[in-house]
């Protein structure tokens, strides 16, 4: 089982760059990059709150759980 971060897909759909998201959320660009490439083991829920607010999306659109 795996939890997937679909931030790259969502940004692609919206035609936004990582830099735009970092600027609009106030989240460090390195953190956005790690989320974008699914390189994180732990996440900050406040970051997801900011991302969902700025992207006007539900958490289920960028964070999913997949069975193996």
Buried (B, 14 or more C-beta within 10 A) or exposed (E): EEEEBBBBEBBEEEEBEBEBBBEBBEBEEEBBBBBBEEEEEEBEEEBBEBBBEBBEBEEEBBBEEEEE
